[in-house]
């Protein structure tokens, strides 16, 4: 499955970056969610060591670097990282981008980061328990782990009928062939995570959960309203359930 995910993002990187048009003024959390400059979940990040897992095109890491943080971004897609490196050069900031598996964090030194951050990437991780234990390992004492992904409730409503279609099949591996605006097709794989599974994985990995946020503001991300994204995030549905959920957690140093 990892190879399918890698292939998808290597093929789709260019189309995605053109469609999403993600800003580097502030770290984003997902469609129709306020950005970090507004939510202020990370606090003052100047001179903080930040590791972004699943960094994609690097916009969040670049935003952090512009605000004085020392950033490393990890991703499994070489094409996404190529885009990130060019963008960092364009924005005149230094970010260390590395091609790595974000589930294992192999080669990342223990107790080395003040913050681990991730936005809309953990749905590509089949084993949250393994990933979160690795995140805890690389965090310093009192380190923050802040992340977002697709709100699991969002997939329980049919976007056409707006009727609830909840069943446990919603939380099995999601496989789909996606047809892009240019007519090309790509295999897509994701792993929806129930809130209870995410909660349990955090507790098992020795994190303290400080906040769970379910934000929504239809005025924020105008870029999401183009014809391609309207199919994924129709306005009638996102007004019922915002598509983003955010977790703010802290490394538990007692155990």
PyMOL commands that set and color helices and strands:
alter all, ss='L'
color gray80, all
select helices_A, chain A and resi 2-20+36-39+59-66+78-90+122-124+128-138+152-156+168-171+195-204+222-225+227-232+235-238
alter helices_A, ss='H'
color red, helices_A
select strands_A, chain A and resi 49-53+70-75+95-99+113-119+139-150+173-179+185-191+207-213+244-251
alter strands_A, ss='S'
color yellow, strands_A
deselect
rebuild
show_as cartoon
